[in-house]
């Protein structure tokens, strides 16, 4: 089983910290699972121009390949201008429409205030559903106040991250065992 945590921004650190929190938990609780952090800061990704995904090269090609080969994802996204970052949307645009078919996706969203708690519902989930992902119904929304010195310190948030991680692993396992299963999420 391969789980990729995606830090869906090229600026700031709180989204990456949240994704790392989940991946550390998975690594601790499920040592046999192959996990990887994909921090979009570390990639020189070109803009999607509509060509087939196989024609991209360099970092863009490597990123596409990693995503296509993974079984499950924890996607972290900050809220920018009441939506998801353009760099994350560009990653989705680079992929084929069914890139997430039979793959489970959990979501962690970071924002400065609670005002943007519906951004994952209205901006991220529709794109993932269109791409045939099985998106976990509950996501973790983390506010600025839940961090202290760049560490997630709110025990409730940590508990929700851990629960989301457990659900992600559980459902990826179910899908792998029952590839003909109908969507239940």
ChimeraX attribute file (.defattr): number of C-alpha atoms within 10 A of each C-alpha:
attribute: neighborCount
match mode: 1-to-1
recipient: residues
	/A:1	13
	/A:2	17
	/A:3	25
	/A:4	22
	/A:5	25
	/A:6	24
	/A:7	28
	/A:8	25
	/A:9	23
	/A:10	17
	/A:11	13
	/A:12	10
	/A:13	13
	/A:14	24
	/A:15	26
	/A:16	27
	/A:17	17
	/A:18	28
	/A:19	26
	/A:20	19
	/A:21	17
	/A:22	22
	/A:23	23
	/A:24	14
	/A:25	17
	/A:26	21
	/A:27	14
	/A:28	11
	/A:29	13
	/A:30	14
	/A:31	10
	/A:32	11
	/A:33	14
	/A:34	13
	/A:35	20
	/A:36	17
	/A:37	16
	/A:38	19
	/A:39	17
	/A:40	19
	/A:41	16
	/A:42	9
	/A:43	14
	/A:44	11
	/A:45	21
	/A:46	16
	/A:47	12
	/A:48	17
	/A:49	11
	/A:50	9
	/A:51	9
	/A:52	11
	/A:53	17
	/A:54	12
	/A:55	8
	/A:56	17
	/A:57	13
	/A:58	11
	/A:59	14
	/A:60	19
	/A:61	16
	/A:62	14
	/A:63	19
	/A:64	21
	/A:65	14
	/A:66	13
	/A:67	20
	/A:68	16
	/A:69	13
	/A:70	18
	/A:71	21
	/A:72	28
	/A:73	27
	/A:74	26
	/A:75	23
	/A:76	27
	/A:77	28
	/A:78	30
	/A:79	19
	/A:80	15
	/A:81	8
	/A:82	16
	/A:83	17
	/A:84	21
	/A:85	17
	/A:86	13
	/A:87	17
	/A:88	20
	/A:89	16
	/A:90	15
	/A:91	19
	/A:92	18
	/A:93	16
	/A:94	24
	/A:95	21
	/A:96	14
	/A:97	15
	/A:98	15
	/A:99	19
	/A:100	26
	/A:101	16
	/A:102	20
	/A:103	22
	/A:104	27
	/A:105	28
	/A:106	25
	/A:107	26
	/A:108	26
	/A:109	27
	/A:110	23
	/A:111	21
	/A:112	14
	/A:113	13
	/A:114	13
	/A:115	10
	/A:116	19
	/A:117	19
	/A:118	14
	/A:119	20
	/A:120	24
	/A:121	13
	/A:122	13
	/A:123	14
	/A:124	20
	/A:125	20
	/A:126	14
	/A:127	17
	/A:128	20
	/A:129	16
	/A:130	13
	/A:131	17
	/A:132	17
	/A:133	24
	/A:134	23
	/A:135	25
	/A:136	18
	/A:137	12
	/A:138	15
	/A:139	21
	/A:140	22
	/A:141	25
	/A:142	25
	/A:143	21
	/A:144	14
	/A:145	13
	/A:146	18
	/A:147	16
	/A:148	10
	/A:149	6
	/A:150	12
	/A:151	12
	/A:152	19
	/A:153	13
	/A:154	14
	/A:155	10
	/A:156	10
	/A:157	18
	/A:158	19
	/A:159	12
	/A:160	17
	/A:161	25
	/A:162	20
	/A:163	17
	/A:164	23
	/A:165	22
	/A:166	16
	/A:167	17
	/A:168	24
	/A:169	22
	/A:170	12
	/A:171	19
	/A:172	22
	/A:173	15
	/A:174	12
	/A:175	19
	/A:176	14
	/A:177	10
	/A:178	10
	/A:179	9
	/A:180	9
	/A:181	11
	/A:182	9
	/A:183	10
	/A:184	8
	/A:185	10
